[in-house]
Amino acid sequence: MDDDLKRLTEKQRLWLTAYLETMNASEAARRAGYRCRTEHGFEVIGSENLKKLEPWVEMRLDELGLSDAALKRKLIDGLDATKILTATFKGEITDRLEVIDWATRAKFLDLALRVKGMYQPEKLQVDQSGGLIVIGTGYPDAEDGLETPDGPQSDENG
């Protein structure tokens, strides 16, 4: 990678470093010392650099374990999470058992669904006393399972 970086200009190297810190192309252009009269100028330079330097960005993200492929591997590992339970007697470990770590798997499944855009955020409203009220999850069937203090919700007709 060092030989590849030598092919870049000093400003491009500075832009690459700033981009990896901020993940914002126009901010990276500003930090790298590009001179622009307008914000749009920084956006244009940032966008151009992002296109030109994409191979270097991908290489660096891969080195850091943050490439798309590396993140997918980590996500898959999380979806297969297990944990070790141990039994002890008088301070000595007598048995070990590997079991599914359901809590970790649930967190990774939640993350995977969010990344894929399969979750719609809950709509929250603050009532006058400062408490939060869940208005809806964004899924038509989800409200069927919500309960009120009087029991499950039902529509007015049924």
ChimeraX attribute file (.defattr): number of C-alpha atoms within 10 A of each C-alpha:
attribute: neighborCount
match mode: 1-to-1
recipient: residues
	/A:1	9
	/A:2	6
	/A:3	7
	/A:4	8
	/A:5	13
	/A:6	10
	/A:7	10
	/A:8	14
	/A:9	10
	/A:10	12
	/A:11	14
	/A:12	20
	/A:13	17
	/A:14	17
	/A:15	27
	/A:16	26
	/A:17	17
	/A:18	20
	/A:19	22
	/A:20	14
	/A:21	10
	/A:22	13
	/A:23	12
	/A:24	15
	/A:25	23
	/A:26	26
	/A:27	17
	/A:28	27
	/A:29	27
	/A:30	19
	/A:31	16
	/A:32	19
	/A:33	12
	/A:34	17
	/A:35	11
	/A:36	14
	/A:37	7
	/A:38	8
	/A:39	11
	/A:40	11
	/A:41	16
	/A:42	20
	/A:43	19
	/A:44	15
	/A:45	20
	/A:46	22
	/A:47	16
	/A:48	14
	/A:49	19
	/A:50	20
	/A:51	11
	/A:52	12
	/A:53	16
	/A:54	13
	/A:55	11
	/A:56	17
	/A:57	18
	/A:58	14
	/A:59	14
	/A:60	17
	/A:61	15
	/A:62	15
	/A:63	12
	/A:64	10
	/A:65	14
	/A:66	15
	/A:67	16
	/A:68	12
	/A:69	11
	/A:70	15
	/A:71	13
	/A:72	13
	/A:73	13
	/A:74	15
	/A:75	17
	/A:76	15
	/A:77	13
	/A:78	19
	/A:79	21
	/A:80	14
	/A:81	17
	/A:82	16
	/A:83	12
	/A:84	10
	/A:85	10
	/A:86	12
	/A:87	11
	/A:88	10
	/A:89	8
	/A:90	6
	/A:91	7
	/A:92	9
	/A:93	10
	/A:94	10
	/A:95	10
	/A:96	11
	/A:97	9
	/A:98	10
	/A:99	11
	/A:100	13
	/A:101	15
	/A:102	14
	/A:103	11
	/A:104	16
	/A:105	19
	/A:106	14
	/A:107	13
	/A:108	20
	/A:109	16
	/A:110	14
	/A:111	16
	/A:112	18
	/A:113	13
	/A:114	13
	/A:115	10
	/A:116	8
	/A:117	9
	/A:118	10
	/A:119	15
	/A:120	12
	/A:121	11
	/A:122	13
	/A:123	12
	/A:124	13
	/A:125	13
	/A:126	10
	/A:127	9
	/A:128	7
	/A:129	6
	/A:130	8
	/A:131	9
	/A:132	12
	/A:133	12
	/A:134	11
	/A:135	11
	/A:136	16
	/A:137	15
	/A:138	13
	/A:139	12
	/A:140	8
	/A:141	9
	/A:142	10
	/A:143	15
	/A:144	12
	/A:145	10
	/A:146	13
	/A:147	11
	/A:148	9
	/A:149	6
	/A:150	6
	/A:151	8
	/A:152	11
	/A:153	13
	/A:154	13
	/A:155	6
	/A:156	5
	/A:157	4
	/A:158	4
